[in-house]
Each structure stands twice: as structure tokens, then as C-alpha cells.
Amino acid sequence: MNLLELSEFRVQRKGFEVFLPGFVLREGERVAVLGPNGSGKSTFLAALAGLLPFEGRYLLLGRSFGGLSEAERYRWLSYLPQGGRVGLPFEVFYIVLTGRYPHLSGGDYRRVDLQATEEILRALDLEALSGRIFSELSGGERQRVWLARALNRGARVLLLDEPLSGMDFRHQALVLKRLREETARGAGILAVLHEVDLAVRHFERFILFKGGRGRVLAREDLRAEILEEVFEVPIRFWEDSGQIRVLTEV
Ligand SMILES: Nc1ncnc2c1ncn2[C@@H]1O[C@H](COP(=O)(O)OP(=O)(O)OP(=O)(O)O)[C@@H](O)[C@H]1O
């Protein structure tokens, strides 16, 4: 099933336009959104999350995005913004628990919501931080809490803006493992990443943005020359135990 379908998708910002001619996200797919700073990646994701106006065709689970109720959008789609903030002194457990909110129909959190919260806290190595106040955490820890909250929704489509940023190697590996598990249950992932080498190893397709224009490529069609043109730095591909690795000479 197509989770998300776009055609002639356009987002206008002051003096900047994001455009993607066409794209389909299928069940179980991991697609990385790559490109240099300011190329439109976050704008694209925010528009898909319904936070910016767009033009063109956008279907979510076969339905026109504009025709969905807020409740449907929140249940089917989960968005991890860049650098989320919490003003109030909330504990980590509570923040992650609120990811389940769209599943409640006016009632209180249920046992299943508490269990899901405990499970995602374990998966992202946040158990020990569960009772801590969010604002007292480190940058990488906060990022993991936001990601846990976004994943806790169990949404069909995950829009993740830099889910690996600020994380050490071990936690990057934990997050990538969890993203694989999310796609194994049928979710589709669109993730903005700056870690190009990890993207090429762990994602199946790519949307490359440059100057606001996006193009979609499968892993087998990705070439070092294409990435060089997008990022404007020398890039080498080499094979290590049958896997493509990406080396940037910066
Ligand atoms: N709130 C805003 N209002 C107007 N223009 C904006 C706003 N936020 C971003 N822009 C502009 O839109 C363009 C794309 O920005 P965007 O944040 O989508 O890039 P990005 O590819 O996600 O970059 P990065 O890798 O640095 O996160 C940039 O030229 C930026 O200056």
C-alpha cells in the first residue's frame, strides 16, 4: 500500500521554493532526505507534517491530506522536528507518554500507552533518564527523548528531521536498529540526515535536495558523482564487505 503519494509538490517560502515532481512512500520503506544546508529538507518535511501550506497532490494512506481531520493526521503521521523545546519542567517519562495522545479519545492514558512508553524508553536507552527533568538533559539525550516521543505514537508514516543529530555511535546504532524495527512492522520512514554514509547503508531510497529542487533515487542508482554535484565536495564510494561506504574528503 502507498502510505504517502506526492505529485507536483511545491512549498513557497520567502524567496525560496521547494519542489518535488513526484514521490511515493510504500509500507516498510526507509527513505533518506539528503542535501546541503538550506536546500529545503526541513521545509519539505514540515509541509508534509501539515505545518506549512503546499501546492500539488498529497495523499496520505490514499486520502487527500487536506481532507483529513486533525485526529487522522496525528494518528497516521508522526513528526520529529529539529531541536524541539519544552518550557515546563516535565519528566522524560511524561513527555514520551504524550506521544500516545492521539490514540486517546478524550479519556486518560491506558495500560497499553504506559506499556508502549516503557518499551520505547528501553529501546532507546532512556530508562535511566525516565524520571529526570527534560531541561536538565544533554543535547543528545534530549534528541533521544523527542525521538522516543515521536516513535511512541506507532504511526504509519514517520517524518524525522535529523533523528541522529547529536548522538554518539552507540545511540546512533540503537536508533537505526529501532528504525528498522519500525519499517518491519510496516511503517514508512522519511528521515532528513546529514550522516550520508549511514544513510547509504541503512536507507533504501533517497530524496536529494539542491536549491529547493528534489529528485528521488534508489540506492543502486546513487553514484559518487551525483552526491558530489549535490554537496559540492569530493566524495568517494568504496566497497567494504559487500557494502557501499561513502567517504567525503573534507
Ligand atoms: N521560517 C522561515 N521563514 C522564511 N524562510 C525560511 C524559514 N526557515 C527556513 N527558511 C529558508 O528556506 C530555505 C530552506 O531552509 P530549510 O530549513 O528547509 O533547509 P535545510 O535543507 O533543512 O537546511 P539544514 O541542513 O541547514 O537544516 C533556506 O533558504 C532558509 O533560509
Boltz pocket constraint, residues with backbone or C-beta under 6 A from the ligand:
constraints:
  - pocket:
      binder: B
      contacts: [[A, 13], [A, 14], [A, 16], [A, 35], [A, 36], [A, 37], [A, 38], [A, 39], [A, 40], [A, 41], [A, 42], [A, 43], [A, 44]]
      max_distance: 6.0
